[in-house]
Structure formats: structure tokens, C-alpha cells
Amino acid sequence: MGVVYRAREPGSKRIVALKLLIGGPYASADFRRRFKHEAETLASLQHRHIVPIPELLT
């Protein structure tokens, strides 16, 4: 469904995980909906082995 990259956040220079949807802007509406649902679900979780999601982009 997506590809995860290790990245550095420009403002704080901290290491983050960046997940991009396969197909990008050409992904189906169903894939985009599932991707957003996954991000919202993960944003609500707190665990030392889960990378926190500080904000969701729409």
C-alpha cells in the first residue's frame, strides 16, 4: 500500500518515518481512504515502538 522512508524533519532535524502511498496522486479513492484511516488510527496510538504522528496533512 505504501513505501516507508527514514527521513529528517527540516525544522527540528529529528529522524522521522515518511510513508508515501504507492501511486501517489494516481492512487484510487479507496487506497487514499484506507491510507488516511491507517494514519488516523496510528496517530491515536502511543507505544515506544510506534513512531508518533504529530499532525495529519489533508
Biopython code that builds the backbone (N, CA, C, O; Angstrom):
import numpy as np
from Bio.PDB.StructureBuilder import StructureBuilder

atoms = [
    (1, "MET", "N", (0.819, -1.196, 0.000)),
    (1, "MET", "CA", (0.000, 0.000, 0.000)),
    (1, "MET", "C", (0.856, 1.251, 0.000)),
    (1, "MET", "O", (0.466, 2.271, -0.567)),
    (2, "GLY", "N", (2.023, 1.183, 0.632)),
    (2, "GLY", "CA", (2.877, 2.354, 0.695)),
    (2, "GLY", "C", (4.331, 1.961, 0.867)),
    (2, "GLY", "O", (4.659, 0.793, 1.076)),
    (3, "VAL", "N", (5.191, 2.956, 0.774)),
    (3, "VAL", "CA", (6.620, 2.782, 0.965)),
    (3, "VAL", "C", (7.037, 3.697, 2.106)),
    (3, "VAL", "O", (6.669, 4.871, 2.139)),
    (4, "VAL", "N", (7.809, 3.152, 3.044)),
    (4, "VAL", "CA", (8.239, 3.929, 4.204)),
    (4, "VAL", "C", (9.713, 4.288, 4.052)),
    (4, "VAL", "O", (10.550, 3.439, 3.744)),
    (5, "TYR", "N", (10.009, 5.560, 4.274)),
    (5, "TYR", "CA", (11.377, 6.056, 4.196)),
    (5, "TYR", "C", (11.787, 6.622, 5.550)),
    (5, "TYR", "O", (10.956, 7.124, 6.307)),
    (6, "ARG", "N", (13.054, 6.532, 5.834)),
    (6, "ARG", "CA", (13.618, 7.209, 7.004)),
    (6, "ARG", "C", (14.017, 8.596, 6.517)),
    (6, "ARG", "O", (14.730, 8.729, 5.523)),
    (7, "ALA", "N", (13.555, 9.627, 7.219)),
    (7, "ALA", "CA", (13.797, 10.993, 6.768)),
    (7, "ALA", "C", (14.167, 11.879, 7.951)),
    (7, "ALA", "O", (14.037, 11.481, 9.108)),
    (8, "ARG", "N", (14.621, 13.062, 7.645)),
    (8, "ARG", "CA", (14.946, 14.049, 8.679)),
    (8, "ARG", "C", (13.996, 15.219, 8.515)),
    (8, "ARG", "O", (13.894, 15.803, 7.436)),
    (9, "GLU", "N", (13.300, 15.560, 9.595)),
    (9, "GLU", "CA", (12.355, 16.671, 9.564)),
    (9, "GLU", "C", (13.135, 17.982, 9.456)),
    (9, "GLU", "O", (14.018, 18.237, 10.274)),
    (10, "PRO", "N", (12.823, 18.819, 8.459)),
    (10, "PRO", "CA", (13.615, 20.032, 8.234)),
    (10, "PRO", "C", (13.673, 20.993, 9.426)),
    (10, "PRO", "O", (14.753, 21.483, 9.758)),
    (11, "GLY", "N", (12.556, 21.268, 10.067)),
    (11, "GLY", "CA", (12.539, 22.249, 11.155)),
    (11, "GLY", "C", (13.319, 21.820, 12.379)),
    (11, "GLY", "O", (14.148, 22.577, 12.884)),
    (12, "SER", "N", (13.064, 20.613, 12.861)),
    (12, "SER", "CA", (13.696, 20.157, 14.096)),
    (12, "SER", "C", (14.893, 19.248, 13.852)),
    (12, "SER", "O", (15.652, 18.959, 14.777)),
    (13, "LYS", "N", (15.067, 18.800, 12.623)),
    (13, "LYS", "CA", (16.146, 17.893, 12.225)),
    (13, "LYS", "C", (16.076, 16.545, 12.930)),
    (13, "LYS", "O", (17.080, 15.836, 13.006)),
    (14, "ARG", "N", (14.907, 16.183, 13.444)),
    (14, "ARG", "CA", (14.757, 14.866, 14.067)),
    (14, "ARG", "C", (14.480, 13.818, 12.994)),
    (14, "ARG", "O", (14.001, 14.137, 11.906)),
    (15, "ILE", "N", (14.787, 12.567, 13.316)),
    (15, "ILE", "CA", (14.562, 11.463, 12.400)),
    (15, "ILE", "C", (13.090, 11.061, 12.475)),
    (15, "ILE", "O", (12.536, 10.892, 13.561)),
    (16, "VAL", "N", (12.469, 10.912, 11.316)),
    (16, "VAL", "CA", (11.060, 10.544, 11.236)),
    (16, "VAL", "C", (10.874, 9.442, 10.201)),
    (16, "VAL", "O", (11.766, 9.180, 9.394)),
    (17, "ALA", "N", (9.733, 8.811, 10.230)),
    (17, "ALA", "CA", (9.346, 7.853, 9.196)),
    (17, "ALA", "C", (8.376, 8.563, 8.267)),
    (17, "ALA", "O", (7.428, 9.208, 8.715)),
    (18, "LEU", "N", (8.619, 8.437, 6.980)),
    (18, "LEU", "CA", (7.768, 9.084, 5.975)),
    (18, "LEU", "C", (7.170, 7.991, 5.105)),
    (18, "LEU", "O", (7.897, 7.296, 4.396)),
    (19, "LYS", "N", (5.865, 7.835, 5.151)),
    (19, "LYS", "CA", (5.192, 6.807, 4.351)),
    (19, "LYS", "C", (4.463, 7.477, 3.199)),
    (19, "LYS", "O", (3.661, 8.390, 3.395)),
    (20, "LEU", "N", (4.755, 7.010, 2.006)),
    (20, "LEU", "CA", (4.112, 7.544, 0.812)),
    (20, "LEU", "C", (3.226, 6.475, 0.199)),
    (20, "LEU", "O", (3.594, 5.302, 0.140)),
    (21, "LEU", "N", (2.084, 6.884, -0.246)),
    (21, "LEU", "CA", (1.123, 5.992, -0.873)),
    (21, "LEU", "C", (1.605, 5.594, -2.260)),
    (21, "LEU", "O", (1.941, 6.450, -3.079)),
    (22, "ILE", "N", (1.637, 4.297, -2.517)),
    (22, "ILE", "CA", (2.018, 3.831, -3.852)),
    (22, "ILE", "C", (0.988, 4.370, -4.843)),
    (22, "ILE", "O", (-0.216, 4.266, -4.611)),
    (23, "GLY", "N", (1.450, 4.928, -5.913)),
    (23, "GLY", "CA", (0.562, 5.528, -6.913)),
    (23, "GLY", "C", (0.394, 7.019, -6.722)),
    (23, "GLY", "O", (-0.061, 7.715, -7.629)),
    (24, "GLY", "N", (0.757, 7.517, -5.551)),
    (24, "GLY", "CA", (0.680, 8.953, -5.280)),
    (24, "GLY", "C", (-0.658, 9.540, -5.681)),
    (24, "GLY", "O", (-1.700, 9.023, -5.277)),
    (25, "PRO", "N", (-0.655, 10.606, -6.466)),
    (25, "PRO", "CA", (-1.900, 11.261, -6.842)),
    (25, "PRO", "C", (-2.779, 10.409, -7.759)),
    (25, "PRO", "O", (-3.949, 10.726, -7.976)),
    (26, "TYR", "N", (-2.211, 9.328, -8.292)),
    (26, "TYR", "CA", (-2.974, 8.452, -9.188)),
    (26, "TYR", "C", (-3.583, 7.254, -8.461)),
    (26, "TYR", "O", (-4.220, 6.407, -9.087)),
    (27, "ALA", "N", (-3.391, 7.182, -7.153)),
    (27, "ALA", "CA", (-3.961, 6.089, -6.361)),
    (27, "ALA", "C", (-5.485, 6.192, -6.368)),
    (27, "ALA", "O", (-6.048, 7.283, -6.464)),
    (28, "SER", "N", (-6.130, 5.054, -6.268)),
    (28, "SER", "CA", (-7.594, 5.038, -6.279)),
    (28, "SER", "C", (-8.145, 5.713, -5.019)),
    (28, "SER", "O", (-7.445, 5.842, -4.015)),
    (29, "ALA", "N", (-9.382, 6.131, -5.087)),
    (29, "ALA", "CA", (-10.038, 6.759, -3.937)),
    (29, "ALA", "C", (-10.065, 5.813, -2.756)),
    (29, "ALA", "O", (-9.927, 6.252, -1.614)),
    (30, "ASP", "N", (-10.242, 4.511, -3.005)),
    (30, "ASP", "CA", (-10.263, 3.518, -1.929)),
    (30, "ASP", "C", (-8.897, 3.434, -1.241)),
    (30, "ASP", "O", (-8.825, 3.375, -0.013)),
    (31, "PHE", "N", (-7.825, 3.427, -2.019)),
    (31, "PHE", "CA", (-6.474, 3.398, -1.435)),
    (31, "PHE", "C", (-6.222, 4.645, -0.597)),
    (31, "PHE", "O", (-5.679, 4.549, 0.503)),
    (32, "ARG", "N", (-6.609, 5.813, -1.104)),
    (32, "ARG", "CA", (-6.410, 7.053, -0.350)),
    (32, "ARG", "C", (-7.208, 7.029, 0.951)),
    (32, "ARG", "O", (-6.719, 7.471, 1.991)),
    (33, "ARG", "N", (-8.435, 6.513, 0.892)),
    (33, "ARG", "CA", (-9.268, 6.429, 2.101)),
    (33, "ARG", "C", (-8.633, 5.496, 3.124)),
    (33, "ARG", "O", (-8.568, 5.830, 4.307)),
    (34, "ARG", "N", (-8.167, 4.334, 2.687)),
    (34, "ARG", "CA", (-7.525, 3.368, 3.589)),
    (34, "ARG", "C", (-6.240, 3.930, 4.185)),
    (34, "ARG", "O", (-5.951, 3.718, 5.363)),
    (35, "PHE", "N", (-5.470, 4.649, 3.367)),
    (35, "PHE", "CA", (-4.220, 5.252, 3.819)),
    (35, "PHE", "C", (-4.495, 6.284, 4.917)),
    (35, "PHE", "O", (-3.808, 6.311, 5.938)),
    (36, "LYS", "N", (-5.497, 7.123, 4.700)),
    (36, "LYS", "CA", (-5.854, 8.138, 5.694)),
    (36, "LYS", "C", (-6.368, 7.490, 6.971)),
    (36, "LYS", "O", (-6.033, 7.934, 8.069)),
    (37, "HIS", "N", (-7.174, 6.448, 6.839)),
    (37, "HIS", "CA", (-7.698, 5.741, 8.011)),
    (37, "HIS", "C", (-6.545, 5.139, 8.815)),
    (37, "HIS", "O", (-6.540, 5.208, 10.044)),
    (38, "GLU", "N", (-5.575, 4.551, 8.124)),
    (38, "GLU", "CA", (-4.407, 3.978, 8.804)),
    (38, "GLU", "C", (-3.655, 5.059, 9.574)),
    (38, "GLU", "O", (-3.277, 4.845, 10.726)),
    (39, "ALA", "N", (-3.435, 6.210, 8.956)),
    (39, "ALA", "CA", (-2.718, 7.308, 9.614)),
    (39, "ALA", "C", (-3.484, 7.804, 10.840)),
    (39, "ALA", "O", (-2.881, 8.062, 11.881)),
    (40, "GLU", "N", (-4.790, 7.938, 10.726)),
    (40, "GLU", "CA", (-5.599, 8.399, 11.865)),
    (40, "GLU", "C", (-5.556, 7.384, 13.005)),
    (40, "GLU", "O", (-5.480, 7.763, 14.174)),
    (41, "THR", "N", (-5.604, 6.111, 12.670)),
    (41, "THR", "CA", (-5.539, 5.067, 13.693)),
    (41, "THR", "C", (-4.185, 5.092, 14.392)),
    (41, "THR", "O", (-4.115, 5.058, 15.621)),
    (42, "LEU", "N", (-3.107, 5.152, 13.607)),
    (42, "LEU", "CA", (-1.765, 5.175, 14.191)),
    (42, "LEU", "C", (-1.531, 6.431, 15.027)),
    (42, "LEU", "O", (-0.830, 6.380, 16.038)),
    (43, "ALA", "N", (-2.107, 7.548, 14.616)),
    (43, "ALA", "CA", (-1.937, 8.795, 15.368)),
    (43, "ALA", "C", (-2.537, 8.694, 16.764)),
    (43, "ALA", "O", (-2.115, 9.408, 17.673)),
    (44, "SER", "N", (-3.516, 7.813, 16.940)),
    (44, "SER", "CA", (-4.161, 7.678, 18.248)),
    (44, "SER", "C", (-3.422, 6.718, 19.180)),
    (44, "SER", "O", (-3.760, 6.621, 20.360)),
    (45, "LEU", "N", (-2.409, 6.005, 18.658)),
    (45, "LEU", "CA", (-1.673, 5.027, 19.462)),
    (45, "LEU", "C", (-0.423, 5.640, 20.077)),
    (45, "LEU", "O", (0.203, 6.524, 19.492)),
    (46, "GLN", "N", (-0.071, 5.160, 21.261)),
    (46, "GLN", "CA", (1.159, 5.589, 21.916)),
    (46, "GLN", "C", (1.891, 4.354, 22.409)),
    (46, "GLN", "O", (1.416, 3.655, 23.304)),
    (47, "HIS", "N", (3.050, 4.088, 21.819)),
    (47, "HIS", "CA", (3.861, 2.940, 22.200)),
    (47, "HIS", "C", (5.300, 3.250, 21.811)),
    (47, "HIS", "O", (5.533, 3.932, 20.813)),
    (48, "ARG", "N", (6.250, 2.770, 22.567)),
    (48, "ARG", "CA", (7.653, 3.109, 22.293)),
    (48, "ARG", "C", (8.162, 2.561, 20.966)),
    (48, "ARG", "O", (9.180, 3.034, 20.461)),
    (49, "HIS", "N", (7.478, 1.576, 20.389)),
    (49, "HIS", "CA", (7.894, 1.003, 19.110)),
    (49, "HIS", "C", (7.071, 1.510, 17.931)),
    (49, "HIS", "O", (7.194, 0.995, 16.820)),
    (50, "ILE", "N", (6.229, 2.523, 18.171)),
    (50, "ILE", "CA", (5.431, 3.134, 17.099)),
    (50, "ILE", "C", (5.873, 4.584, 16.970)),
    (50, "ILE", "O", (5.881, 5.330, 17.949)),
    (51, "VAL", "N", (6.237, 4.976, 15.760)),
    (51, "VAL", "CA", (6.658, 6.354, 15.515)),
    (51, "VAL", "C", (5.439, 7.256, 15.677)),
    (51, "VAL", "O", (4.420, 7.031, 15.024)),
    (52, "PRO", "N", (5.525, 8.283, 16.544)),
    (52, "PRO", "CA", (4.376, 9.175, 16.721)),
    (52, "PRO", "C", (4.074, 9.989, 15.465)),
    (52, "PRO", "O", (4.977, 10.334, 14.703)),
    (53, "ILE", "N", (2.807, 10.287, 15.263)),
    (53, "ILE", "CA", (2.376, 11.118, 14.140)),
    (53, "ILE", "C", (1.916, 12.450, 14.750)),
    (53, "ILE", "O", (0.823, 12.530, 15.311)),
    (54, "PRO", "N", (2.749, 13.496, 14.640)),
    (54, "PRO", "CA", (2.413, 14.756, 15.306)),
    (54, "PRO", "C", (1.240, 15.495, 14.663)),
    (54, "PRO", "O", (0.495, 16.181, 15.362)),
    (55, "GLU", "N", (1.062, 15.371, 13.354)),
    (55, "GLU", "CA", (-0.057, 16.062, 12.700)),
    (55, "GLU", "C", (-0.363, 15.338, 11.390)),
    (55, "GLU", "O", (0.515, 14.737, 10.773)),
    (56, "LEU", "N", (-1.606, 15.410, 10.991)),
    (56, "LEU", "CA", (-2.020, 14.793, 9.729)),
    (56, "LEU", "C", (-2.239, 15.886, 8.696)),
    (56, "LEU", "O", (-2.864, 16.911, 8.972)),
    (57, "LEU", "N", (-1.724, 15.653, 7.528)),
    (57, "LEU", "CA", (-1.952, 16.586, 6.420)),
    (57, "LEU", "C", (-3.155, 16.123, 5.628)),
    (57, "LEU", "O", (-3.320, 14.925, 5.399)),
    (58, "THR", "N", (-3.987, 17.036, 5.212)),
    (58, "THR", "CA", (-5.168, 16.641, 4.438)),
    (58, "THR", "C", (-4.952, 16.853, 2.974)),
    (58, "THR", "O", (-5.842, 16.574, 2.171)),
]
sb = StructureBuilder()
sb.init_structure("model")
sb.init_model(0)
sb.init_chain("A")
sb.init_seg("    ")
for serial, (resi, resn, name, xyz) in enumerate(atoms, 1):
    if name == "N":
        sb.init_residue(resn, " ", resi, " ")
    sb.init_atom(name, np.array(xyz, "f"), 0.0, 1.0, " ", f" {name:<3s}", serial, name[0])
structure = sb.get_structure()
